[in-house]
Amino acid sequence: MGEQEVARRFADELPRLLPNLKVEEIRKQVRLDGPDRVDLVVRVRVGRTVRELLLETKSNGEPRMAELAISRLRRMGRTRPKSYLVFAAPYIGPRTREICRAEEIGYLDLVGDAYLRFGPVLIDRASDTGHPIERRALRALFAPKATRVIRALLQTPTEHPRLTELSKACSMSPAGVFFVVDLLESKGFVTRDSERRIVVSEPRRLLLEWAKNWSVEKSRAGRYFSFEKGPERLIASVAENARRVGVEYALTGMAGASLVAPFTRYDDVWLYVRGEPERLREALDLRPVSSGANVVLLDPYDEGVFMRAREIRGAQVVSDVQLFVDLYTNPARGQEQAEQILEKAIRFPEVR
């Protein structure tokens, strides 16, 4: 929907969206003192309380659009100080709701989410965050190649790359990187500085959002049993045999974490393998099993998982941000171990 259609929809549906208020008047495109026009001026009543609402409508409820709308509402509100300011869009997600509340701005969407607080009135409704619009955006943002961009930005959060530099780092086309950065910017995860460099404004929130929408088993997993005694000896055997047969690998999960920020006991070893995993499987004498596996070989969903892999105590380990997201949804104390990685290994700059 275009913005005019959005405004028309809200004008038509306000009685449904605000059932506890009596909508007495709706005016469209009202000129205030100065050059600005507000999309909708709405007079509502509850009991003896009458209040004027100024609604700024947008076709997109993402944080970037909300911040523009809030700035405009504040400017218009100075000419009508007794009015209550409201941001309205077809769908308003969790992050935009947080921004509006922090700015003491009301919000309203066509799904039924609403937050209005003035006088004796408090309306606070929130739908399930799994709304189709939100799910589609998250699928696009955390698609395999898109995560290369996220990974690169989170691995070097104090560097502010240009689009071409980020494209080289991710081995992606500038057009593909632009699409991902545009999504990140619309959701408020990144901004652009005066030289159009990309600045990660909320690295911790971005990492957590990625982890929540992630599973290490997006990669195809083969489960095996090794006769090595204990995971430490198994890691040493993996490192030795991978070098011998020339297979590239990187440990992840609890095994990788044990070399970075050990926190809990573990029994199985997970690793990404690039190229020919059967060569490593044969070298380690692994036996396929349906249960009781102590080795999991992951055929990576995308080669980006190897970005910033490094050697620790003789073994290759994925980057700290990859470790975090791979661990976060692991049911065997994975979230606790991931939090140890975040606390002890990942250094994000303080958000000002």
C-alpha positions in Angstrom: 0.0 0.0 0.0 1.1 3.6 -0.7 1.0 6.1 2.1 -2.3 7.7 0.9 -4.0 4.3 0.9 -2.6 3.6 4.4 -4.0 6.9 5.7 -7.4 6.0 4.1 -7.4 2.6 5.6 -6.8 4.0 9.1 -9.5 6.6 8.6 -11.9 3.8 7.8 -10.8 1.4 10.5 -10.2 3.6 13.5 -13.5 2.7 15.2 -12.5 -1.0 14.9 -8.9 -0.4 16.0 -10.0 1.7 19.0 -13.1 0.0 20.3 -12.8 1.5 23.8 -12.7 5.1 22.5 -15.5 7.0 20.8 -14.1 8.4 17.5 -16.0 11.7 17.2 -14.2 13.2 14.2 -11.6 12.4 11.6 -10.0 15.0 9.4 -7.5 14.1 6.6 -4.4 16.1 5.5 -4.9 19.0 7.9 -2.5 21.9 7.6 -1.1 23.1 10.9 0.6 26.3 11.8 3.4 26.3 9.3 4.1 24.3 6.1 3.3 20.8 7.5 0.2 18.8 6.9 -0.6 16.0 9.3 -2.1 12.8 7.8 -5.0 12.4 10.2 -6.4 14.6 13.0 -8.7 12.5 15.2 -10.9 13.6 18.1 -11.7 10.8 20.5 -13.7 10.7 23.7 -13.7 8.4 26.7 -16.1 9.4 29.4 -15.5 13.1 30.0 -12.0 13.1 28.5 -11.7 14.4 25.0 -8.3 14.3 23.2 -7.0 15.2 19.8 -4.7 12.6 18.2 -2.2 13.5 15.5 -1.5 10.5 13.3 1.5 10.3 11.0 1.0 7.2 8.7 3.6 5.3 6.8 3.4 2.3 4.5 6.3 0.7 6.4 6.6 0.3 10.2 10.3 -0.4 10.3 12.4 1.5 12.9 14.0 3.8 10.2 10.6 4.9 9.1 9.3 5.3 12.6 12.2 7.5 13.5 11.4 9.8 10.6 7.8 9.9 11.5 8.5 10.6 15.2 10.8 13.6 14.2 8.0 15.0 12.0 5.3 14.4 14.7 7.4 16.2 17.3 7.8 19.2 15.0 4.1 19.3 14.3 3.2 18.7 17.9 4.9 21.9 18.9 2.1 23.8 17.2 -0.6 21.7 19.0 0.9 21.0 22.5 -2.3 19.4 23.8 -2.5 16.8 21.1 -1.3 13.2 21.5 1.1 12.0 18.9 0.7 8.6 17.2 2.7 6.7 14.6 0.6 4.4 12.4 1.6 1.8 9.9 0.2 -1.5 8.5 2.4 -3.5 10.9 4.6 -2.3 13.7 7.2 -4.8 14.9 8.7 -5.2 18.4 11.7 -2.9 17.9 9.6 -0.1 16.6 7.2 -0.5 19.5 10.2 -0.1 21.9 11.3 3.1 20.1 7.8 4.6 20.2 7.5 3.9 23.9 10.9 5.3 24.7 10.0 8.5 22.8 6.6 8.6 24.6 4.8 8.4 21.2 1.7 6.3 20.7 1.5 3.6 18.0 -1.2 1.9 16.0 -1.2 -0.7 13.3 -3.8 -2.4 11.1 -3.1 -5.8 12.7 -4.5 -4.4 16.0 -1.3 -3.6 17.9 -1.8 -0.3 19.8 -0.2 1.8 22.5 -1.9 5.0 23.6 -1.4 6.6 27.0 -2.9 10.0 27.9 -5.0 11.2 30.8 -7.0 8.2 32.2 -6.5 6.3 28.9 -4.1 3.3 28.6 -4.4 1.0 25.6 -1.6 -1.5 25.3 -2.2 -4.4 22.9 0.5 -6.5 21.2 0.0 -9.3 18.7 2.3 -12.4 18.3 5.7 -11.2 16.9 5.5 -14.1 14.5 3.3 -12.0 12.1 3.8 -12.9 8.4 5.3 -9.6 7.6 7.9 -10.0 10.3 8.7 -13.6 9.4 9.3 -12.7 5.7 11.6 -9.9 6.7 13.6 -12.1 9.1 13.8 -14.9 6.5 15.3 -12.5 4.0 17.7 -11.0 6.6 19.0 -14.3 7.9 19.1 -16.1 4.5 22.4 -18.0 4.0 24.3 -15.4 1.9 22.8 -12.5 3.8 24.5 -13.8 7.0 27.9 -13.2 5.4 27.2 -9.5 5.6 26.0 -9.7 9.2 28.9 -11.9 10.2 31.4 -9.5 8.6 29.9 -6.5 10.3 29.8 -8.2 13.7 33.3 -9.5 13.5 34.7 -6.0 13.0 32.1 -3.7 14.6 34.5 -0.8 15.1 35.4 -0.7 11.4 32.9 1.2 9.2 33.2 -0.3 5.7 31.9 1.1 2.5 29.7 -1.0 0.4 32.5 -2.1 -2.0 34.8 -3.0 0.9 32.0 -5.1 2.5 31.3 -6.7 -0.9 34.9 -7.9 -1.2 35.0 -9.2 2.4 31.8 -11.3 1.8 32.7 -12.4 -1.8 29.3 -11.1 -2.8 28.1 -8.7 -5.5 27.6 -5.0 -4.4 23.9 -5.4 -5.3 23.5 -8.3 -3.0 25.3 -6.5 -0.1 23.2 -3.4 -0.7 20.0 -5.4 -0.3 21.1 -6.8 3.0 22.5 -3.5 4.3 19.2 -1.8 3.3 17.3 -4.4 5.3 19.6 -3.9 8.3 19.2 -0.1 8.1 15.4 -0.3 7.9 15.4 -2.4 11.1 17.7 0.0 12.9 20.7 -2.4 13.2 23.0 -0.1 11.1 23.3 3.5 10.1 25.3 5.4 7.5 27.8 8.1 8.5 28.4 11.3 6.6 30.8 9.4 4.2 28.2 6.7 3.6 30.2 4.2 5.6 28.2 1.4 7.3 28.1 1.7 11.1 26.7 -1.1 13.3 24.5 0.8 15.7 23.2 -2.1 17.8 25.7 -5.0 17.5 24.5 -6.9 20.5 20.8 -6.8 19.5 21.7 -7.8 15.9 23.7 -10.8 17.2 20.9 -11.9 19.5 18.3 -11.5 16.7 20.4 -13.7 14.4 20.9 -16.3 17.1 17.2 -16.5 17.9 16.4 -17.1 14.2 19.2 -19.6 13.7 20.0 -23.3 14.0 23.3 -24.9 13.4 21.4 -27.7 11.7 20.6 -25.4 8.8 23.7 -27.2 7.5 23.3 -30.9 6.6 24.5 -33.0 9.5 26.0 -36.4 9.4 26.2 -38.2 12.8 28.9 -40.7 13.6 30.6 -42.6 16.4 34.3 -42.5 17.1 36.2 -44.9 19.3 38.5 -42.1 20.6 38.4 -41.8 24.4 36.9 -38.4 25.3 36.2 -35.3 23.3 39.6 -33.7 23.9 41.4 -36.7 22.3 38.9 -36.6 19.5 39.6 -32.9 18.8 43.3 -33.7 18.6 42.6 -36.6 16.2 40.4 -34.4 14.0 43.2 -31.7 13.8 45.9 -34.3 13.0 43.9 -36.2 10.4 42.5 -33.1 8.7 46.0 -31.9 8.2 47.2 -35.3 6.9 44.4 -35.7 4.3 44.2 -32.0 3.4 40.6 -31.3 4.5 39.5 -27.9 5.7 37.3 -27.9 8.8 36.4 -25.7 11.8 35.1 -26.7 15.2 31.8 -25.2 16.4 29.3 -25.9 19.3 30.6 -27.0 22.7 33.8 -28.4 21.2 34.7 -25.0 19.7 33.6 -23.2 22.9 35.9 -25.4 25.0 38.9 -23.8 23.3 37.5 -20.2 23.6 35.6 -19.8 26.8 35.0 -23.2 28.5 32.0 -23.3 30.7 30.3 -26.8 30.8 31.1 -30.4 30.2 30.4 -31.9 26.7 30.6 -35.2 25.0 30.3 -34.6 21.3 32.4 -32.8 18.7 30.7 -30.7 16.0 32.6 -29.4 13.1 32.0 -27.8 9.7 33.8 -29.6 6.8 34.5 -28.0 3.4 34.9 -30.1 0.3 35.1 -33.8 0.8 33.9 -34.8 4.3 34.1 -38.5 3.4 38.0 -38.2 3.4 38.0 -37.0 6.9 35.4 -39.5 8.0 37.5 -42.4 6.6 40.7 -41.0 8.2 38.9 -40.8 11.6 37.3 -44.3 11.2 33.9 -42.9 12.0 30.9 -45.2 12.0 27.4 -43.8 11.0 24.8 -44.1 13.8 21.2 -43.2 14.3 21.7 -42.5 18.0 24.7 -42.1 20.4 26.8 -40.0 18.0 29.8 -38.3 19.4 30.9 -36.7 16.2 28.7 -34.5 13.9 30.1 -33.5 10.5 28.3 -30.4 9.1 28.2 -29.8 5.4 28.0 -25.9 5.6 24.8 -24.2 4.4 27.1 -21.5 3.1 30.9 -21.0 3.0 30.5 -17.9 5.1 30.7 -20.1 8.3 34.5 -20.2 7.7 34.9 -16.4 7.8 37.5 -15.5 10.4 38.0 -19.2 11.5 41.3 -19.4 13.4 43.7 -21.9 15.0 43.5 -22.4 18.8 45.7 -24.9 20.5 46.3 -26.7 17.3 42.7 -26.9 16.1 40.6 -24.8 13.7 37.6 -23.0 15.3 34.9 -20.9 13.8 34.7 -17.2 14.7 33.3 -16.1 18.0 30.1 -14.7 16.5 29.6 -18.0 14.6 30.1 -19.9 17.8 27.5 -17.8 19.6 24.8 -18.3 17.0 25.5 -22.0 16.7 25.3 -22.5 20.4 22.4 -20.3 21.3 19.6 -22.6 20.4 21.4 -25.8 21.5 19.2 -27.4 24.1 22.1 -28.8 26.1 23.0 -25.6 28.0 23.9 -24.0 24.7 22.4 -20.6 25.6 24.5 -20.5 28.8 27.6 -21.4 26.9 26.8 -18.8 24.2 26.5 -16.1 26.9 30.0 -17.0 28.2 31.3 -16.5 24.6 29.6 -13.1 24.5 30.9 -12.1 27.9 34.5 -13.3 27.6 35.4 -13.4 23.9 33.2 -10.9 21.9 34.1 -7.3 22.3 31.4 -4.9 21.1 31.8 -1.2 21.4 29.6 0.6 23.9 26.4 2.0 22.3 26.2 5.8 23.0 
